[in-house]
């Protein structure tokens, strides 16, 4: 004689069926499950490309500044050229004559001042245009210095530029591009957060932003020491 079918037995059957359903569903749609990995890779690549456009834009603005600075040398009055030389930085003359400490302090001071400017601009939600002008201004100074050397020494200025300008120009430009990218994104997030009136959880992290710029300051010191060391070591080739 068979046992009666009770409600407890029905509950056990339903519980076992619910445990089997996730596994069966995973195998019943193998194509959809297989698509998740390439889709995730594609989305991550697309997001990385969208983030990189800003870095490249800052680099292009830096190069435009170099071109503008070089053109200014031969297209301005002597009084204007002297004023621009003091305003944009007397890079070449400083590196030809001064000591290791003086060169390091000069390089660190000029780069750190721009990093501090970018850091403060990042806290302004409408400072994006000003942030883009920082690498342009720095490139203007390097271009003016390179153009001045070329005007004075001609083709021999290539060695001057390689020893006196490139050791600070290349790493300094990369550092400003990274800092400009961080400041631009932080400023944009503040803008969107204020417009959309997002809650605190959706707001950008000021702590991460400050830590990132503290690291940039350390890299700025490393660039200054590298620049001073190379200039002092190899400027004897220019004599």
Protein Blocks (a to p, Z undefined) as FASTA:
>chain_A
ZZdddfklmmmmmmmmmmmmmmmmmmmmmmlmmmmmmmmmmmmmmmmmmmmmmmmmmmmm
mmmmmmmmmmmmmmccfklmmmmmmmnopfklmmmmmcfklmmmmmmmmmmmmmmmmmmm
mmpcklmmmmmmmmmmmmmmmmmmmmmmmmmnommlmmmmmmmmmmmmmmmmmmmmmmmm
mmmmmmmmmmmmmmnopafklpccfklmmmmmmmmmmmmmmmmmmmmmmmmmmmmmmZZ
